[in-house]
Amino acid sequence: MDENRITKNMLNTLRKDRFAKEVNAAKAFVNEKTEKDNFLTKSKVLMEEAVMNKKKTLTESDDHGRSFNITKSTPQFGDVRTSQEEMVKKAIDDNVQFDEDALKYYPDADDMTLDGRIPSLNLNFQFRFNDQGSGCYVWINAMALNDDNTRTIGKINDAYANWRNSIIQDGELMNMLKKAASDND
């Protein structure tokens, strides 16, 4: 008889522990689900983060180390810069503008970026050659989302694909840039 009572107590203890764990897990799940499902709270947090920490372009971040600017007057690469600008303008719009330091090579990461802007749309874009994501980024301030502007954004994405493919097809370009950057140090 005593053995039955001991077994019964052991089972009750195990059930209580399991029940307590299940209740705690359920509470955590409900809290997590409520937090994730609260669209307004999540939106507010995201907007605050966007305002407080404007998304940095790759050229402003420290994760790629030193950079090698490719200008139109850079020996050996000026024609590359000119042809890339012309290709992007042809694909998107003639109103695309590029600063002097728009095309950069990062020898430590073996990466390249191209920054441009379309002033009429309050839009800046950046192409990243060795990006883990899509490699095409856009920053916009107060642009009307109409059919023409939507098509322009699509053209930017197409121009990125063409830009990246042109670098891949010119298989020696990245090696030549790496050598020029190391010679420049």
FENLIN-V194343 format. One record per run of one state. SS is the DSSP state (2 for helix, 1 for strand, 0 for the rest). FROM is the first residue (numbers start at 0). TO is the last residue. Records with the same first field share a line. If there is no record, write none. Layout:
# FENLIN-V194343
SS: FROM-TO + FROM-TO
This chain:
# FENLIN-V194343
0: 0-0 + 37-37 + 52-56 + 60-66 + 70-76 + 91-95 + 97-101 + 106-109 + 121-121 + 128-134 + 140-145 + 169-171 + 184-184
2: 1-36 + 38-51 + 57-59 + 77-90 + 118-120 + 146-168 + 172-183
1: 67-69 + 96-96 + 102-105 + 110-117 + 122-127 + 135-139
